[in-house]
């Protein structure tokens, strides 16, 4: 899976639409279009996140933190 996150800039709105895809500032969006992913890699206002299900990783990290608190 590939996710693209719009970082935005100072004074910009909280959302932007690019190639028909709506991005909220700081919220990763799954993108299947290889062209968009490559363009985002070269754009300083976007971050490309690749790999497995990012939510599964986040849940595992939270669970690990909870185990250490007990």
Secondary structure, 3 states (H helix, E strand, C coil): CEEEEECCCCCCCCEEEECCEEEECCCCEECCCHHHHHHHHCCCCEEEEECCCHHHHHHHHHHHHHHHHC
